[in-house]
Amino acid sequence: MKPRLAPRGRLAVLAIVFACAAWFHSLHTWDILEALFRPETIARWPFEIDRLQPRLERIAQPDLAPGLSTGDLIRRVEGGEVRGLPDLYHPLTKKRPGQQVRITVERDGSTFDRQVTLVPEGARAANRFTQILLAGVFLLTTWLSVLLGAFVVFRRPGDRLAWLLLALLLGFAQALSSAEALAQYHSRLPAMAILVFGRLAGTLWPAWMLWFGLDFPDPHSRRKFLPYLRWPLTIPLILIAAVRVLAGIGVCFDLSASAPVVRLATDLAPVWFWLSLLPIGLFFANLGYKVGLERAPDARRKLRLLLWGASASLTPMFLLLIAAFTWKRGDFTQFASWIWIPPLVLLMLFPATLAYVIVVWRALDVGVVVRQGLQYALATKGLALLRLALIAAAILLALDLGKMSGMHAVNRWIAICGLVTAVLLSRFGVAWLKDWTDRRFFRERVNAEHVLSDLGDEIRNVAGVEPLLKTVAQRVCDSLHVAKVAVLLSNDGAFHTEFAAGYPAVVDARLPANGAAAVRVQAAGQALRVYWDDPESWVHKDLRASPDYEQLQALDCQLLLPVRARSELLGLISLGPKLSEEAYSTSDIRLLQSVATQTAFALENSRLALAVAQETAQRERFARELEIAKEVQEQLLPKKPAPVPGLDYAGVCQPAQSVGGDYFDYFLDDSGALYFAVGDVAGKGIPAALLMASVQSSLRGLLHGGVQDLGEAMKRLNRLIHMATPKNRFATLFLGRYTRETRRVEYACAGHNPPLLHRADGEAEWLTVRGPALGMTPRSSYATGETVLQPGDVLAVYSDGISEAMNPGNEEFGEPRLAAAAAHAFPLLPAQEALQTILAEVRRHTASAPQHDDMTLLILRAVSR
């Protein structure tokens, strides 16, 4: 078995390749933009130089190069020896047009120096429109290719086709770039890297195109056209690439020594062009060959889409290049612009098509893609741009009317008002044009929308479940050309087939309400696509071991649609494949979801009277049960504090609802020590109240059972709660013990608010021993702390319903206000009155805002014995 690179290793390779490509194309982009917008700052030689050796080939402006003649050999530039092309051109990056450069030339065996004045790039600029158009398309296409290729590999790093796609797109992007023009203005090593990367990628991309065509969509498939030509066509391209790379290295370091290799690479350029047509042609031949043999609908759609997309994108440009090589010496811009602009723009379609068929699991059919593309272009953006153009034209015309001195003022204002009215009415005109475009070009989709939207009016008048389901199924079949439809309704804990159409035999499918399929649909809350040919689909992962798997196969389900009303799953609609084999699009699912919603409302209306009666009885029963729960919870809270010498204490709990999750408790042990606690269970209502009762009983059991260490009691209580409650349930708790002989307070905290200790001298401090909330993890440890209550000291233990009480402006009561209220109340009032004073301050702060959380407060005041 061949060793495979780990996912992180693949991503590291991707990062390196992408960094190289991004570096190359960033340099190329900067070079193009600078040549476009600042050509006057780029310095060029006033003569042309032979590419095989540093010899003057033609002097365009002799007055700027006095004393030089054709055939002179350049030996030095600004004192630097000239061996490769970067030695000739890189020094110019430090110069500006109009400046002079000292060069040393050799003629007839003798050398001499001359001063040459540089010319700006703009002096030889071509047609401006041609430059901008070529630059824009080339930059968009190259960056689109690089980014899409990297994105596909990032999404699917283990897919061989993704890496082939990356190599193909990098080569395709490089084929549109000029590595030679970019490299010569850098020093030797960067120039060499640019040439090696550019020539290697640009030469081999037809080979990667051949490999991609042979392996797509399944590299392991035997359905391949002329696969034995893979290497015979790839090896010559590799050899040509090697010659080009060697020539690139040679022109960077020694032009004279590498002249034979450079000449060979130049002679191989047309050979490469005509040779590259063979693997490219075999790429298209494989796509066409596989379209007729592929059985999987999705793979067949992808092949068709790739074949049409690549043909539409590349064929016009290849024909243009062949014509240019034949008549225009390779420069297609010599043709009329209307001839070469469309093929140039179509090039951007190629990388987008390649990326789409790799990343998207369910590709749309060619006709669907074309229709949606036309609709987006015509009915959305195009018409909006048309309206903007009309508005701009109206504004310009109004300005012209305002300048006409010979026109009467009344007529001028009438004309301007007419223009304003026309602009306002253009909105309705564009809407009419959009509707006409939909009806003219997208009639099938519009008909489906109208049919399914009119269904709501029809089913309101249908009486009975079976006629309703028959109407719905028939409309869905007619509008979307679905062969098989089955409707399953809930009954006796399962979804049974109530109506089916399009099946050769009677269908009696049954999906349990708690089965894998129903649970998955209920959790998703929307339609689920069923892909039988995708091993990663949820239907294989979740249902393989479930009876629902065979039931859905019997239904030939391609889309499972929930019928929901008021978040209740009333039924399921199973849709088979379309007659066109197209996948269900997003717009299809949106329309079908609307149909399912209308069906659910119709079903719900037929059961409404019974549901209302049952709900009324249930609410009455629930209200009674809630009242009983409230009474039980009140009985669980301590009523009257037992007398403790030297201590005055009181507590209160005010639930936000009838029952709550807050809890406070105090009791004496056999030694006379006072245990006190304040807890807060996550949530509200009956679930929180039940957990609160469990916390109270468990805590009392532990403490009465002989557990003296508060940290150990917390630890055991945490384990009990974790075992007995769900993972999303937890509680906070502050537990303390007061010893009357020593006035010492020992305490432990499980995620609860730190209590406030107000000393007799007016100082306030917070007891901040920390520990995790109860029930979060099975094993937690809890530290303990201690303090001493001297006469006049007051300890206030509270829940977050006190500190987080909100006023109408969403401002919390907060610990600072609590400390201020304590400073006012604690020095003067007994525990019960101080408690009521604090609650009154909280109510004054919240004013008319409703109580959102339970509020619990326990106060212990040390007094003289």
N, C-alpha and C positions, 0 to 999 in steps of 0.2 A: 504493500500500500504506500502510495506516495505521501510524503509529509506535506501537510498543508499549513499555511501561515495562519497564525491566530488572528482573530478579528482586530485586536489592537494593532498587530503588525500590518494588517491590510490597510487600516486607517492611517498608519504612519507612512506607508508607501504612498497612499493617496495624497497625504499632506505634502510630501516632498514633490510629487509630480505636479500637483496643483500650484505649489509655490514657484516651481520653475516656469510653468506655463504663464502664471500671473505676472511673474517678473518680466518674461519676454514680451507679453502683450501690453503690459504697462509701458514699457519702453517704446514699443511700436505705437501705442496710442498717443503718448506724449510727442513722439516724432511727427506723427500725422497732424495733430492739432497745432503744433508749432509751425509746421509748414503751411497750414491753412490760414492761421490767424496772425502769425508774425513772420511772414517770409522775409521781410526786410531786415530782420535781425540775424538771419542764418547766412553765414559766409560760405561762398563756393569759389572754386578755382575758375579763372576766366578761360580755361582750356579743358579739353577732355584728355583722359589718360588711358592708355592701353590696359586692359584687364589682366594680360598675361605678364606684363613687366611694367615698371614705373617709367614709361616713356610717353612723351607728348604725342598725342595722336592727331589732335586738331586744336588750333588756337582760335577761339571764337572772337576774342577782342585783343588784337595784337597791341593796341596802345596801352593796355593794362599789364602786358607782359613784355616789356621792351627787351630786345636782345635775345629772345627765345625763338626757336623755330621747331617745326615738326620733326620728330625723331630724336630730340634731345632726351637724354636719360637723366632722371632726377635721382641724385645721390643723397642729398640731405635737405631737410626742412627745419628751419630755425636751429640749425646745428645738429639736429638729431638724424642718425643714419636711417635711410629708408630701405627696409627689407620687405615689409608687407604692406598691404593696403591701409591698415590702421595707422602706420607711420606717415602715410600721405594725408589722411583725412582727419585723424584725431586732433592734431594741433589746431585745426580750424575751429574747433569748439570753443577755444579760448579767444577767438578773434571776432571782429564784427566787420560787416561789409564796409569797404572804403579804406580799411587798414591794409598795411603792406606786410608781406611775409618774405623773409629771405630764404631763397632756395639755392642749392648748389647743384648744377647740372653738368653732365659730361657730354662732350661732342668731339668726335674724331680723336678720342684718347686724351683730350685735355679737359680740365674742369675749371669752372668759373662761377661766381655768385651773381645772382640777379634779385632785384626787388620786384615782387609781383603784387598788384593791387587786387584785393578780393572783391567779388561781386555779390549782390544779395540774391537769395533764392528767388525772390519775386521777379528778377530780371528774365527768368526763363519759365515763368509759371504758365501752365496751360489754361484752357477754358475754366473759368471760376465755377460755373455750374457743374461741369464734369468733375472737378476736384471735390466739391462738397458732396455730391451724390455718391461718388465712389468711396470717399472716406466714411460717410455715414453708414452705407450698407456694409462695407468691410468691417468697420468697428462693431456694429451691432451683431453681425453674423459671427465674427470671431469670438467676441465675449459671450454671446449666447451659446456657442459651441462649448467653450471652456467651462462655463458655469453649469450648463446642463449635464455635461459629462461628469464633472465632479459631484454634482448633486445625485445623479443616478448611482454612482459607486458608493457614495455616503449612505444612501438609502438601502442599497443591496450589496454590501462589501463581499459577500460570499458567492455572488453570482458571476459566473464566467462571462456571460453576455454583457454584464454591466462594464467589466474591464475592457472587453472588446469595443464596446460603445465609446468608452473614454478614449482609447487609442485612436479610434476612427474619427471622433470629433476633434481631438487635438490635432491630428493630421489634416483634417478638413479646414480647421481654423488656420493652420500654418500655410496651407496651400493658397490661402487668400492674402497672406502677408509676404513681405519682402525681407528675408533675413539678411541678404547681401547689403541692401541699402541701409539697414539698421546697424549692422555690425561694424561697418567701416568707420563710423564716427565714435567708436569706443576704443579703449586701449586693447592690447593684444589678447589678454586672457578673457575679459568679457566678450570681446569680438569672437573669439574662438568658441566660447560657450553658446553664444547666440547662433553661430553658423552650425555647430554640431546639432543643437536642439532643433533648429529650424529645418535643416536639410534632412535630418533623420525622420522627423515627424512628417514633413511635407512630401517626402518620397515614398514612404511606406503606407500612406493612408489608403491607396487602392487595394493593397494586400489585406488590410484590416477590413475593408469593405467586403472583400471576397469572403473572408473568414466569418464575418457577421452574417452574410447572406447564407452561407452553408449551415451555420449552427442555429440560426433563429428559426422558430421560437424554442426548440428543444435541442440542445447540443448532442444529446444521446440518441436522437431519432435517426433512423436509416433512410428516411425520405430526403435524399439530397441529390441534386442534379450535377453530374460530373465531379464528384468529390475528389477523384484522383488527380485533378488539376490544381489542387490546393497548393502543394509545394512546387510543382513545375512553374507556376505563375508567381509564387512568392519569392523563390530564390533569386531570379533575375532582378527583382525589385530590391532585394537586400543587397545584391552586388552593386547595383547602381547607387543605392544609398551609401554604401561604403566608399565608393569612388567620390561621391559628392562630399562626404564628411572629410575624407583625406584632402580633397581639393580646398575645402573650407579652412582646414588647419594650415594648409600650405600657404594660402593667400594671406594668412595672418602673420606668418613668421618668415617666409622666404618665397617671394614671387618667382624669382628666377629658377630656383631649384624645383619648385612645384609646377612649373609651366606645363610639362607634359601631362600631369594629372589634371590640371585645370583645363587644358585643352580637351582632354578626354571627357571630362565632366560636361563641358560645353557641347561636345559632339553628341553626348548621350541624352541631352535634353529632349530633342524630338523623339528619340527612341523611347524614352520614358513615357512621353505623352501618348504615343500610339500603343505602347505596351500596356499602359494603365487602363486603356479602354477594354482590354480583355477581362481582367478581374471585375471591373465595374459592370460590364455586360453580363458576366456570370452571376453577379449579385442579383441583377434583375431577373435573370433566367431562373435562379433558384426560387425567388419569391413567386414567380408565376407558376413554376412547377409544383410548389408546395400548396398553393391555393387550391388546386384541383384535387389534392390527395389528403389534405388535413381534415380530420374528422371532428376534432373539438371545435365547437362554434366560436369560442373566444379566440383561440389561436388562428382560426380562419379569418375572423374579422381583423385581427392585428396584421396578418399577412397582407390582406387586401388594402388595409389602410397604409401600411408601409410601402407597398408597391405603388399605390396611386400618389402618395405624398412624395416619395423619392423621385418618381417619374416626373411629376409636375414641377419639382424643384430643380432637378439636375439636368433633365433632357434639354430644355431650351438653352441652358448655358453651355452644355457640351456641343450642341449644334453650332452655337455662336463661336465657340473656340475653334472648332474644326474649320468653320468658314474663315475665321481670322488667321489661322495658321496657313490656310490655302491662299487667301487673297490679300490679307492685310499684315502679314508678317507677325502674327500673334497679338496685335493690339486691336481688341474688339471695339475700343472707343473711337476708332476711325470710322466706324459705321454711324449712321444717323442715330441720334439719341433715342428715338422711339423704338429702335430695334433692340438696343442692348439694355435699356432701363428695366423692362419687365423681367427678363431672365435674371438680372442682377438682384432685383428685389425678391424674386422667388427663392433665391438661395437660402434665405432665413427659414423657409419652411422645412428644410432637410433636418437640421439638428432638433427642431421642436418635434417633428414626427418620430425620429429615433427615440428621443427621451420618452415620449408619450407611450409608445408601444412596450417599453421596458418597465416603466414605473406603474402604469395603470393596469390593474388586474383585469378588469372588464372593459375592453375597448369598445367604443361606439362604432357602428357601421359607417362606411364611407359616406353614404347619403345623409346620415344623421349629422355627421361632423360638418359636411358642406352646408346643410340647411341651418344648423345652429350658428355656424360662422357667418353665413349671409345675414341671418336675422340680427346677430349682434352688430354687424357692420352697418346694415341698412336701416333696420328698425330701431336701433338704439342710438349709436354714436353718429351715424351718418345724418339722420334726420335732425338731431340736435345741432350738429354743425351747420346744416342747411338753414335752420332757424336763426342761428347766430349770424350767418352771412347775410340773411335778409335784414336783420336788425341793424347790422353795420352799414349795409347799403342805404337803408332808410335814414340813418343818422347823417351820413355823408350828403345825401340828397337834400335833407332839411337844412344843413349848413349852406349848401349851394343856393337854396331858395332864399335864405336869409341875406345873401350877398347880392341878389339881383336887384339892382336899383330901378330898372325899368318896369318892374312888376308892381301892380297895385298892392297896397298893404293888406286889404281885405282878402284879395285872391291869394296872397302869400300865406296868410294865416289859415285860410281854408285848406290850402294844399298841405301845410304842416300838420293840421289836425287830421287830415285824411291819412297821412303817413303814420301818425301815432295810432290811429284806429287800425290800420293795416297791420302794424306790429302787434297790437293786442290780439287781433283775430288770427295772427299766424299760429298761435298756440293751437287753436281748433283745427286749422288746416294741417298742421303737422300731425295731430292726433288722427285726423281722417286718413292722411297718407300712410301712417303706420298701420292702421287697420286694413287699408287697401292692400298694403304690402303683405300683411299676414294672410289675407284671404287669397291673394294672387300666387304667392310663392310657398306658403306654409299651410295650405288648406287642410292637410291631414291632421296636423297638430291642433289647428283651430277647431276643426270639427270635433276632435276628441274633447277639447275643453268645453265646447258648447254642449255636447251630449252629456258629459258627466256633470256639468253645472246645472243643466236642466233637470237632472235626475232628482234633485231635492224637491222641486215642485211636484213631481210625479208621485214620489213615494209617500207624500203627505196624505194622498187620497187612497192609498192602498190599504185595505183591511185584511188582517191575517198575516201570520208570519211567513207561511209558504209563498203566497203571491208576492210578498215584499222581496224575499230572497231571490225568487225567480226573476223579478224585474231588474234587481241590482246585477245579478250575474249576467243576464242577457245584455244589458247596457255595457258592462265592462268588456265582454267578449266582442261586441260589435265595434266599440270605439278604439280599443287597443289591439284588436286582432289576436286575442288570447284564446288558445285552443281549449284549455281545461280550467274550470273554475269550481271550487268547492267551498261551501260556507259551513263552518262548524260552530255550534252554539253551546253555551255552558248549560249542563244539566247533570245533577247527581254527582258533582265533583269531577266532571270530565267534560271535554268538548266533543260532542258527537256531530256527525255529518247530518245536517238538516236539508241541504240541497246541493246537488252536483250537476254540472253540465259539461259535455264534451268527452266523457269517459265511455269506453266501449262496454263496460259492465257496471253493475250497481256498486257504488262505493260506500263502504261502511267503516270509515276511519274513526278512531277514538284516541284522543290525546288527553291524558290525565291533567287536571288543573294544577297539580303539584309536580307534573312531569318536567323533564328538562326543556322541552320545546316551549311550553307555556310559560315557564319561569323565565326563560331567556327573553321571550317577547315582552313579558310584563316588565322585566328589568330594563329593557331597551326603551320601551315606551314608543316605539316607532316600527315601521316596516323593516323586516330583515330579509336581505338577499340570501338565497340558498344556492351555493356553488358546489355541485356534486363533483366537478372535475378539479377542485382545488383542495389538496390535502391539508392546507392550513385553515380551511373554512371552519367556522364554528360548528357547522352541522356534523363534521367529522370529529372534532375535538370534544364536543359536549354531548353528542347524541349517539356515538358509535356503540356504546354499551346499553343504550336505552331502547325500549320498544318503540319510542317515537320515531326512531331512525327509519324503520321499515314502513311505518305509517306514512311518513312524508315521502318516501320513495314511491309508495303505491299511489299517492296523489300526484306524482311527478311535479313536486312543488319547486318553483323557481323564486317565488316571493311569498312571504308569510306576513299577512297584514293584520294588525290588531283591530278589533272592533271595540272601542272603549267609550264609556260614558261616565262622566264624573269619576275619573281615575279607576273605574271598575272595568275589568276585562270581560265583556259580554260574549265574545266569540272571536273566531279567527277566520280569515279569508285566505285560502290557498290558491295562488295563481300559477298555472303551468307556463311553459315557454311560449313566447310569441311565435306566430307563424313565420315572421321574418328572421327569427333566430337572434334578433337584437336583444341586448341586455336592457333591463328596465332602467330608464334614465331617471335623473333627479326630478324632472318635471312630471314624468309618469307617476312616480311615487307620491309626489305632492298632490296630484289629482286623485289618485287612489285613496290617499289618506283622507281627503275631503269626502269621498264616497263612503269610506268606512265610518267617518264621523256622522254623516247624514243617516246611514243605516243604523248606527247605534242609537241616535235620537229617536228614530222611528220605532225601534224595538223597545226603547225605554218608555215611550209614550203608551204603548200597549199594556205595560205593566205598572203604570204610574199610580193608579188607584190603590192597588195592593201594596205597593212599596210605601206609599204615604201612610197607610194604616199601620203597617209593620213598623215604620220608623217612629210613628207617634207612640205606639206601645213600648217600643224599645227605649225611647227617650224618657218616658215616665218611669220605666223600670230602672234605667240608669240613674235618674235623678234620685230615686229612693235609695239605691245602692250607694250613691255618693253621699247622701245625708248620713247613712249608717257609717260609712267610712270616716266621715268627719267626727261623728260621736266617738268612734273607737279611738281615733287619733288623739282627741282631746283627753280621753281617759288615760292614754299612755304618758302624757306629759305630767310632771309633778305638780301637785295642787298647792300644798302649803309647806313652806320650808321648815325643817326641824330646827329647834333652837340649838345654836352653837355659841357657847360663851366667847365673847370677844369678837363676834362676827355678825354683821347684818347683811343679808343677801336676799335677792329676788330675781326672778326671770320671767320672760314673756316671749311668746311666739305668735306672730300674725301672718298666716298663710296668704299668698297672693290669690289663690283659688280656694275652693271649699276645703281641699286637703292640700298639703304641701310636703316638701322634702326637708325643711329645716327641723332641727331637733335640739332640745336642751334638756339637761337632766342634772339632779343632785341628790345624793343620798349619803347616809352615814354607815360606816362599817362597824364591826364589833368593837374596835378600839376607840371609836368616837371620831375618827378622821372623816372629813367631809370630801367626798369625791364630787366633782362637778365637770360638766362637759357641754360643749356647743358643737353641733355638726350641721353640715349642709350637703344634701344629696344632689347629684347632678340631675337636672330636670325639674318638672313640676307635676302636679296631679297625683293620681293613684299610683303609678309605677314608682315615683319618688317616695310616696308615703309608705309603700310596702317595704322598700329598701331601708327607709328610716326606722321602721319598726324592727327590722332585722338587726340593724346596727345597735339599737338600744338594748335589745334582748341579749345579743351576743356580748356586748360590753359589760352588762351587769353580770352575766354568767361568768365571764373571765375574772372580774374583780371580786365577786363573792366566792369564786372558786379558789382563791388563795394567791392569785398572781399579784405580787406586790410591786414589782418594777413596772413603771408606766411605759417605758420603751418596749419591754417584753409584751405587755398587754396590747400595745399598738401593733406590734409585729404579728401576734397571733390573730388579732382582729382583722388585719389586712389579709392574711391567708384565708380566713373563713369567708370574707366578702368576695375575694377573687374567685374562690371555688363555687360560690353560690349565685353569682350574678353574671350577666353578659359582659362582653369586653367593653361595650360603650357605656357601662354604668360604673360610677365611682362616687366616693364621698370624701369630704374634708371633715376633719375633727380636731378640736382642741380639748385635751383631757388634763385635768388638774386635781391635785389632792392637797387639802389644807389640814395641817396638824395644829390643833388648838393650843397645845402646851408650848410649842416653840414659835407659833405664828408663821411657820415655814410653808411656802407653797411650792410643791414640785409639779412640773408640767411637761407635757410632750405635745407635739403638733404634727398633724398629717395634712399638709397643704392648706391649712386654714389661715384666715386673716390673723395677723399678730394682735393679741389683746393690748388694750391701753391700760397702763398702770399710772394712776395719778397720785403722786405723793402728797403728804400733808403739807409740805412746804411749797406746793404749787408746781414742782417739777413734773414733767410727763415723760414717760418712756414706754417703749413697745417691746413686748416679749417676743423675740424673733428666732426662737429655736425652729429649725426647718426640718421637714420630712415630706416624702411623696404622699399623694392622696391615697386613700384606702381603695384597694381593688384594682389598681393600675397594673401592678406586677405581682407575681406570686411570692417573691422574696424581697422584702424591703426592711431596712433597719431604721430605727427612730432614736434620735438623741433626746436627752432630757435636760431640763434646766430647773433652776430653783431661785426663789426670791423670798423675802420676808415682808409681811404686811405689818407695819407699825400702826398704832392708833391714828386714824385720820387718813390712812392710805385707802384708795379705792381702785379695784380691778374691774374693768369692763371687757367682757368677752362677747363678741357680736358676729353675726354672719354678714356676707357681702351684700345682703339686701339692705342693710343700714348704710354702709359706705358708698354703695353704687346706686342709691335712690336718685332718680332723675327728676328734674323740674321740667316744665314745658319747653325750656330752651335746651334740653338735652345736656344739662350741666349736672355732674354728680355731686352728692352731698360731700363725700370725700373725708379722708382722715383729718385734715386740718379743721374742718367744721366740727367734726366729732370731738377733737381735742378741745376746741374752744367751748363747745357746749358742756363738756365735762368740767372744764375749769370754772364754769359758772355755777353748775349744779352740785358737783360732788362735795365741795367744802361745807355746804350748809344743809343738804337734804338727806333724809334716810334713803336706803337703797330703793324701796318701792317708789318713792316720790321722785328720786333722781332718775329712775328708769322711765317713768312717765314723762318727765321733763325732756329727756333725750328724744323719745318718740315724738313728742310735740314739736321739737325743733326739726325733726326729719319731715313731719307732715307739713310744717310751715314752708320748708324748702321746696317740697314737691308740689305744693299748692293744688292745682286741679289735675295734675298729671296722674294717670292711673298707676297703681302699684304693680310693678312688673315682676317682682321677686319676693319670696318669703323674707320676713324681717324677724330676726331673733336677737335678743339682748339679755345678757346675764350680768348682774352687778354684785360684787362682793365688797363690803365696806368694813374695815377693821375699826372696832370701837374698844373702849376700855372695858375690862372685865368687871 
